[in-house]
Amino acid sequence: MNKQIILIAAFFGMTAVILGAFGAHGLADKISESQLQTWETANRYHFYHTLALLFLSTFSRAKSQSIRLSFIAFTVGILLFSGSLYVLSTRELLGITQIGMLGPVTPVGGLFFIVGWIGLFSAALRHRA
């Protein structure tokens, strides 16, 4: 198992639980239903890709460039996709009136997720049992 990937995944898992609980208990009466759904989408993808990172750690012996690419892409994807949605859903609470480049960051994060899954697919094709 790859210790670096596991440590990052553990950190992301911990933050996903904290942010999920905060959304459910701390934001429920402070943001609109639509914004709360956006928060929940961010949290769901945060969790999905944390689990994908844990799965990547099982390929650690392969020392594959595809696995490294997936690790980086999933990590950046969580930060950009989920991170931007967390901020967008709470921007009024945070006092952010101009979203500027924040809106386009979300789909870029989604592209990183796609690249990560392509990397995992490639690694699985090349992996020798």
C-alpha positions in Angstrom: 0.0 0.0 0.0 1.1 3.5 -0.8 1.5 5.5 2.5 1.3 8.9 0.8 -2.0 8.1 -0.9 -3.5 6.6 2.3 -2.5 9.7 4.3 -4.1 12.0 1.8 -7.2 9.8 1.6 -7.4 9.7 5.4 -7.2 13.5 5.5 -9.8 13.9 2.8 -12.0 11.3 4.5 -11.8 13.1 7.8 -12.6 16.5 6.2 -15.5 15.0 4.2 -17.1 13.7 7.5 -16.6 17.0 9.2 -18.0 19.0 6.3 -20.9 16.6 5.8 -21.8 17.0 9.5 -21.4 20.7 9.3 -23.7 20.9 6.3 -26.3 18.8 7.9 -26.3 20.4 11.4 -24.7 23.8 11.0 -26.0 25.0 7.7 -29.5 23.6 7.5 -31.2 26.8 8.6 -28.6 29.3 7.4 -28.6 28.6 3.6 -31.3 27.9 1.0 -32.4 24.4 0.1 -30.7 24.8 -3.3 -27.4 25.9 -1.6 -27.7 23.0 0.8 -28.1 20.6 -2.2 -25.0 22.1 -3.7 -23.1 21.5 -0.4 -24.3 17.9 -0.4 -23.2 17.4 -4.0 -19.7 18.7 -3.0 -19.6 16.4 -0.1 -20.8 13.3 -2.0 -18.1 13.8 -4.7 -15.6 14.5 -2.0 -16.4 11.1 -0.4 -16.5 9.2 -3.8 -13.0 10.4 -4.7 -11.6 9.8 -1.2 -12.7 6.2 -1.7 -11.1 6.1 -5.1 -7.9 7.4 -3.6 -7.9 4.5 -1.1 -8.4 2.1 -3.9 -5.4 3.6 -5.8 -3.3 2.8 -2.8 -3.7 -0.9 -3.5 -1.8 -0.5 -6.8 1.2 0.9 -5.0 3.5 -1.9 -6.0 2.9 -1.2 -9.7 4.8 2.1 -9.5 2.7 3.2 -12.4 2.7 6.7 -13.9 -1.1 6.1 -14.5 -1.6 5.6 -10.7 0.4 8.7 -10.0 -1.6 10.7 -12.5 -4.9 9.4 -10.9 -3.6 10.3 -7.4 -2.8 13.9 -8.5 -6.0 14.2 -10.6 -8.3 13.0 -7.8 -6.6 15.2 -5.3 -6.8 18.3 -7.5 -10.4 17.4 -8.4 -11.5 17.2 -4.8 -9.9 20.6 -4.1 -11.3 22.3 -7.2 -14.7 20.6 -7.7 -15.8 20.0 -4.1 -13.9 23.0 -2.8 -15.5 25.4 -5.2 -19.0 24.0 -4.5 -18.5 24.3 -0.8 -17.6 28.0 -1.3 -20.3 28.7 -3.8 -23.0 27.2 -1.6 -21.9 29.4 1.4 -20.7 32.5 -0.4 -23.4 34.7 1.1 -22.5 33.6 4.6 -18.8 34.2 3.7 -19.6 37.6 2.4 -18.4 36.8 -1.1 -20.4 38.9 -3.6 -18.3 38.4 -6.7 -17.8 34.8 -7.8 -15.4 35.8 -10.6 -13.4 32.7 -11.6 -14.9 30.5 -8.9 -17.8 29.3 -11.1 -15.6 28.0 -13.9 -13.4 26.2 -11.4 -16.1 23.6 -10.7 -16.1 22.0 -14.2 -12.3 22.1 -14.3 -12.3 20.0 -11.1 -14.8 17.7 -12.8 -12.3 17.3 -15.7 -9.6 16.3 -13.2 -12.0 13.6 -11.8 -12.4 12.3 -15.4 -8.6 12.3 -15.9 -8.2 10.4 -12.7 -10.6 7.7 -13.8 -8.9 7.4 -17.1 -5.6 7.0 -15.3 -7.1 4.2 -13.1 -8.5 2.5 -16.2 -5.1 2.6 -17.9 -3.3 1.3 -14.8 -5.8 -1.6 -14.6 -5.2 -2.5 -18.2 -1.5 -2.5 -17.7 -1.4 -4.1 -14.3 0.0 -7.7 -14.1 -1.7 -9.8 -11.4 
